[in-house]
C-alpha cells in the first residue's frame, strides 16, 4: 500500500463506502422482514389464545 496514489485511495474509499452501505441496507431490510413476520405470528398467537380463553369460559358456564 506504500505506492498508492490519490486516485487509488479515493477509489478504495468509495468502494468501501458503497460496500458498507449496501450491507447495512440489506441488514435493515432483513430485520424489517423478520420483525414483520414475528409480529404477524405473535398477533395470530394472541388471537388463538383469546379464542381458547373464550371457549374455556363458555364451557365453565355450561357446567355451572
Secondary structure, DSSP 8 states (H G I E B T S, - for coil): -TT--HHHHHHHHHHHHHHHHHHHHHHHHHHHHHHHHHHHHHHHHHHHHHHHHHHHHHHHHHH-
